[in-house]
Amino acid sequence: MDAPLNLDLTHICGWEVSSKCNTVTWAGGHKSILPMISDLLSDMNLCDEVDNPIIKFIARLPELMISSQHVLFQPATSLGSPRVIEDMGVAFMRNQCVHITGVPLHTTSDIVSMDLLDAIFGISPMCLVCIHDTYLHCQDHVKPTMSGTIMSFLSARHNPTVIQCILNIPLAQISLPIQLMNIDHGLVHGWNQMTHNVLITSRVHPENFTMKGWGLLSHAGFLTYPHHDAEGMLTWVRLEAGLKFWAIFRLRSGCTDRIHLQELCVKLANYDAHKMWIHKHCEGEVVTLRAGNIFIMPPGVVHAVYTPVASFTTGGHFYHHSCMDLTKLSHYINAEVASSATNQTVDHALETLRRMVIMLPYLSTRLVLYKRSLLALALMASKGRHYCAQGSNSSCVQDTETARPSTDICDVVFEFFGVTGRVCPGNILFVRNQLDAGDIVDRVGLVELFKKTPIVSL
């Protein structure tokens, strides 16, 4: 029989956070601290201005239930099913998150420590890192970071006047459980199988591979503001130690057009300025992630994360053919308002998308493709400059050895869907429900059209 859950998370008061911290009770029953960082010239809590109102707002959101239509629940025992990846693909196509519980832990300890990071994950105590600091963020939200080491970060954990987070510790060796090893279509059906057809002759950005796995370290009381993740990738996270409240948001109206979805991202990114609008138009759920939980989000899911106790999370990003329409929607928002709606920019996306396109004629017919998703992939690969995120490096859309062959393949896809000078892709992609991946593609007919193309050897 499982031990009863401890819903009171306030034992850290006076030890890891200030003894003067206020508390908040969550809809799911947990009681946690509200962060406190005192102004140097007064006793005023700087977190009361922005952080704590957001935390109180998400604490009122309902706890995610297994009956939710927005999340597919999977116990770890189901990962052995031969259909598990297909089932998850259908969930991504429907814009559903996936919540996996009961995943075996890497360690028996649920405490964030140097031993855990060094011995289990190979993270050196002397590793230099970029640290996000709550006090610095309160002083200047444009410059919230400082340099430090893993050791200095962990030492500061027991300083009640400091609340910090390290957002991206590169852990390229980290991956999802072995049963899900083929879920990354950018890697499996792009890079892995397309380096013979199109040799790599240009400089390849290392983020094509280092973004596949990372670690996230948080002190108790750190809040990650509402945002959607960069470059339209799916995101997976796995709680290794600690606990996180992971809030996912959507429009109460159910609107699914581009303008309303962009508005959701922009308004949530500035809670203080748009509080009344958010309370009226937004709804959501809170997922309580514990050690042994994995959570996977489709592209563009707006989310916020509160860490009530010190935590360590591993995770990564990937692409999936079932939801490239959501990737494109996320790219559109990035290009329009990335500076306010996403947490970081990534400079490698286009090269991965082009290699996914070049693989299309050779892709196993076992994989299900959807009309709007496939058309979105072709549009992004052939018109990458249109979807370059604000603030990203201009070199991320340069033409490489993949540019010409991917464009030729995209032209075949456009022909297959009847996209001509009279019918543009936008007539199919930019109207109606932006969360609908479209009908299943006739793979036999698409392959026959590819066979008639001189550039394809089948």
N, C-alpha and C positions, 0 to 999 in steps of 0.2 A: 504494500500500500504506500502511495506517495506521501511524503511528509507535507503537512499543511503549509500553504504559502504564507510567508511573512509579508503582510500588507503595509506594515509600518516601516518606512525607509528613513526615518528621521534620527536614527541612532548616531549619525555622523555629525550632528550639531556639536560645535565646540571642539571638534577633532579635525574634520576635513573642511568644514564650513563654519561660518561665524555662529556663535551661540545665540546671537540675536536674530537669526533667520526666522522669518515667518514660514508658515506651512500651508499646504493646499491639499484638499482631498479630491481624488480623481473619481470620475464616474464609475470606474471599475472597482473602487474600494481602497486603492492604495492611498497612503498619506506620505507626502514627500515635502522636502524643504523647497522654499523659493530662494533663488540665489541672492546673495547680498555682497556687494562690493561698495565699501564706504568711500565717499569723497574725501580726499586728503585734507580738505579745509573744513569739513563738517562731518556730522554723523549721517548725512543724507545717503540713502541707499541708491546708488546710480542705476541699479537694475530695475527700480520701480518705474523708470521712465518708459522703457521699451520692453525689456525681457519679461518681466513679471506679468504685465497685462496679457502678453501672448501666451504665456504658460497657463494662466488662469483660463484663458479662452479655450485652449486645447484640452485642459483638464475637464471641462464641461462636456466635451464631445463623448458620445457613447463608446463604450468598450466594444471592440470588434467581436461579433458573434459568429459562430460557425455557420449560421444561416445567412450570412451576408452574401448579397449578390455580386459584390465587388471583389471578393477574394476567394480563391480556390484553396481549400485546406487539404494538406497532404501529410499524414503521419510518415515518419522516416521509414516505417516498415513497408510502405507502398512503393518506395523507390526501386524495389526489385522487380516491379511489374514491367513487362516489355512495352507497355503503352504509356509509361509515365511521361516520357518526353513529348509524345504526341498530345497527351492530355494537357500538358503545360502549354504547348504551342497553341492549342485551341483557346486556353485561358488568355494568353497574350493577345491573340486575335480579337478577343472580346474586351480587351482593355481591363482584364482582371489581374490583380496581384496574386502571388502564390505564397502561402505560409506553410512551411515545413516544420514540424515539431518532433522532438525526440531524437535529434541527430547526435550520434556519439561524440563526446567531448574529446578534445585533444589532451586534456589534463583533468585531474580530479579536483583541482583547486578552482574556486570561483572568485579568487582574489587577484586583482591586477598587481603584478609584481615584476621585478627585474628578472627573476628566475623564469617566470612564465614567458616573458618576451624573448629572453636570450636563449634559453635551453630549448624551448618548444618551437619558436618562430624565427630564430637566428637573427634577432634584432640586437645589435651591440649597444651597450650602455652609452658608448661614446659617439653613437651615430648622430650626425648633425641634422637638425630638423627645423622646419618652419612652424612656430607655435602661434596659434590664435589665442589672444589674451582678452578676457572680458573687460578688464579695466581700460586697456588701450582702445578697444572697440567703443566703449562709452565716451572716451575722449575724442576719438576721430574714427568714424566708421569706415573711412577710406584706407586707413593704415592700422589694421587691427593685429598685426603680426610682429613677432620678434624671433630672433635666432636663438637656438639653444641646443641641448642634447636630450636624448631619452632620459638620461640620469637626472639632469636638472629638472625636467618635466615631472618625473616621479617624485623627486624631493619636494617640489612645490605642492604636490598633492596634499600634504599635511599642513600646509600654510592656509589658515582660514581666510586670509585676505586675498588669495589668488584663486582664480577659476580659469582653466586653460583647456585647450584641445589641440591635437595634432590630426589634421584632416586626411593626410595622404602619406602614409609610410609605404614606399614601394615594396611589395611582396609578390613579385612575379611568379614565385613558386606556389602560391596559394591558388586553390581551385575549389569548385563545388564538389560534392561527393562524386565518386567514380561513376555512379550510375547516370550522372548528368553530364558526363564529359563531352558529349556531342552537342550540347545545347547552344554553344557559341558558334553561330553560323558564319560570322565574319572570319573566325579562325579556321574552322573545320572546312567550310565550303568556299573560302576565299583564299587566304594565305596558304593553307596546307596543300591545296590541290591545283594552284594556279601559278606556281613558280617555274614549272617546266614549260608551259605554254608561253608565258610572258616572263622572261628572265628579269631578275631584279638588277637594274643597272643604275638607278637613281638612288640618292640618299633616302633611306627609309627612316621616318621619325620613330624613335624608340618607344613612344607612347602607344604605337600599334601593339606592343607586347607588354610593356610595363603597366599599362592600365588594366590588364587582365586580372591583376590581383593587388590589393593594398590593405593596409591596416589603419584603424582609426582609434586613437586613444583620447579618452575624455576624463577630466576631473568631474567630481560631483557638482551639479548645478550648471552645466554648460548647455546652452540652447543654440541649436542650429535653426535659423529663421526659415519661414516658408520659401520654397524654391522648387524648381525642377532641374534634374541633372543634365549636364551639358551634352551636346551633340547627338541627342536623340537615342542614346544607348539604353538598354535595359540595365538595371542595377540590382545586384544581389548583395545581401549582407548576412553575416553569420555572427551571432553573439558568442564570443569566446568566454567572457567573464563580465559580470555585472548585470545591468538591466537598462533598457531604454524604452521610453514612450515614443512610439513612431506614429505620428498623425498623418493621415492622407485626406485630401480635400477634393471636393467637386462642387459643381453648381447645383443649388437646390432646385432650380428650374428644369434641370436636365438638358439645357441647351448644348448642342454639340457642333455649332458652327465655329469657324476660326476666330471671328471677332470676339465672341463671348468667352471662348477658352483662353485667348490671349489676355482678356480683361481679368479673368480669374487669377492668372499668374501675376499680373502687374499689381493688382489691388492687394493680394495676399503678401506680396513682397514688401509692402509698406503698411503694416497693420495700424500703426498709430494714426496715419493720415486717412485711412479708409475703414476705420473701425465699424461705423454704422452700416456701410455698404456690405462689409464682410458678414456681420451678424445677420443681415437680412437675406443675403444671396448665397451664402456658403454653408455647406454641411460637410460632415466628415466622420471618421471613426479613428479610434486610437488602438494601435496594436501594441500590446505589452510584450516586448522581446526579451527573453531570458536566455541564459546559456543553453546551447543546444537547439536554438531556433534559427531558421533561415527564412529570410523574407526577400522575395523577388518582385520588382516593380517594372511594369511596361514603361516604354518611353513617355516622358512628359507628365508623369504623375506628380502633382504638386504635393509636397510633404514638408513637415517640420519635425524636428527630433529634439526631445528633452532627455537629458541624462541625469537622473536623480541620485545615482551612486556611481563611483568611479567604474569605468567600463572599458573593455577592449573588444573591438569588432574587426573581423576580416570581411573583405568583400571584393567586388570587381564589377566590370562593365562588359557588355557584349551586345551583338546584333542578332536578330532572329527574323527569318523570312516572313513569319506570320504577321508581323506588325510593323513593317517598314512604312506604312502609311502614318503610324503614330510617330515614327522617327522623323518623317518629313514634316509633320505638324510641329514637332519640337524644334526642328531646324528653322522653320518659318518664324517661330516665336523668338528663337535665338537671334536671327538676323534682324528682327524688328526691335527687340527690347532686352537683349541678353544682359546688358549692364545692370538691370534691375530684377531680372527674373530667374537667373541661374547662379550657381555657386562657383563656377569656374569655367574657363574655356579650354578646349582640347584641340590640338592642331593636327591630328592624324586621320580624321574620319574619312575624308574623301578617298584616300588610297585604298582603304579597306572596302568601301562601297564599290569602287571600280572593280576590284578583284572579285567581289561577289557577283557583279554583273557578268564579267568575263566567264565565270563558271556556269552561267545559266544553261548554255547548250549541253553541258556535260553533267548537269545535276541529276542525281538519282530521281526517277519518277516516283519513288516512294514518298518523297517530300511533297507536302501539299502547299501549293501557292495560291494566293488570292489576288483578284484583279487589281484592286486599288493599291494593295501593298506592293505588288510587282511593278505597277506603273510608277508608284512613288519612288521606288529604288532606281528605276531607269531615269527618272527626271532628276533626282539628286546627283546621280553619277555623271550625267551629261551636262548639267547646268550647275555645277558646284559653286561657282562664283556667286550665284543668286542666294545661296544659303550659308554664306560665310558669317559666323557669329560676330556680333559687335565685339571689338577688342581682341579678336584672334589674329594670328600672324598671317600676312598676305601670302606667304609661301605655302600655306596649307592648301591652296587651290591651284598651285602651279601644275602645268602639264608635264607628266612623266611618261614612261614607256607604256603605262596602262591607259592613257587618255584616248588614243585612237581606237584600239580594239574595243574598249568599253563603249565608246560612242557608236561604233558599228553594231554592236550587239543591242544597244539601246534603240537604234533605228528599227531593228527587226521587231523588238517588243512593241514599239509605237505602231508599226505596221499591223501587227497582230491584233491590236486593240482598235484599229481604225483611226489612229491619231494622224491627221494630215494637216495640210495648210489651212483647211477649213475647220477642222476639229482639233483644238489644242488640248493638251493634257489637263489644263485647268478646268475645262468643261466637265471633266470626270472627277477630278480630285478635289476641287475647291468648292463644290456645292454639296448641299444636303449634309448628312451625318458624317462628321470628320472622324468619328470613332468606329466607322464601319469599314472593314478590310475588303469588302466586296465578295463577289461570287468566286467559287473555286475555279481555277484556271484549267482549261483543257490542255493538259500536258502533252498529249499525243499530237494534237494540232500544232502546238508551239514547237515541238521537236521537228515536225515535218517542215515547218517554215524555216527553222534553223538549217535544216539539211539542204535547202535550196540556196543558202547563202554561201558565196565563195570563201568567206573568211573563217567558216566553221568546218572542222574536219570531224565528221561523225561516221 
